[in-house]
Amino acid sequence: VRFIGTFTNGKHFEGDYFNTDGLLVYSGSMNNSNRDGFGISYFSNGNIEYKGDWNDGKYCTHGELYNKNGTIIYEGGFSYGSYNGIGDKYDLAGQFMFKARWNGGYIDKLMMTEEQKNLGYDV
């Protein structure tokens, strides 16, 4: 495990975190050894896993989640690591599927995009 960055008060870290194989695992802010603030986590193949805000080591507030191939699968709100709030879901090819209001990782309400509204769709 290796860090390249700056420490403040021995608790807060800003920089890059590498695993024992020298692969970049995380780049961003940490507090008390937990991902905290803005950061980017990476899969072992080097592709981005998650880019956005963290709190106590979990996805929070807003971010983008990707699959191992580097394709976006979700962009929107998070709380305690789960989809929460307004977010867009994408298929495995990265094509937009739908917008929804999420609560604890579950769809609370499907929402229409402006384009769907203009086409006269109704949810």
TAMOHU-V733983 format. One record per backbone hydrogen bond with DSSP energy under -1.0 kcal/mol. CO is the residue of the C=O (numbers start at 0). NH is the residue of the N-H. If there is no record, write none. Layout:
# TAMOHU-V733983
co;nh
CO;NH
CO;NH
This chain:
# TAMOHU-V733983
co;nh
1;17
3;15
5;13
7;10
7;11
10;31
11;7
12;29
13;5
14;27
15;3
16;24
16;25
17;1
18;21
22;18
24;41
25;16
26;39
27;14
28;35
29;12
30;33
33;30
34;56
36;53
37;28
38;51
39;26
40;48
40;49
42;45
46;42
48;65
49;40
50;63
51;38
52;59
53;36
54;57
57;54
58;80
59;61
61;52
62;75
63;50
64;72
64;73
66;69
70;66
72;89
73;64
74;87
75;62
76;83
77;60
78;81
81;78
82;104
84;101
85;76
86;99
87;74
88;96
88;97
90;93
94;90
97;88
98;110
99;86
100;107
100;108
101;84
102;105
105;102
108;100
112;116
113;117
114;118
115;120
116;119
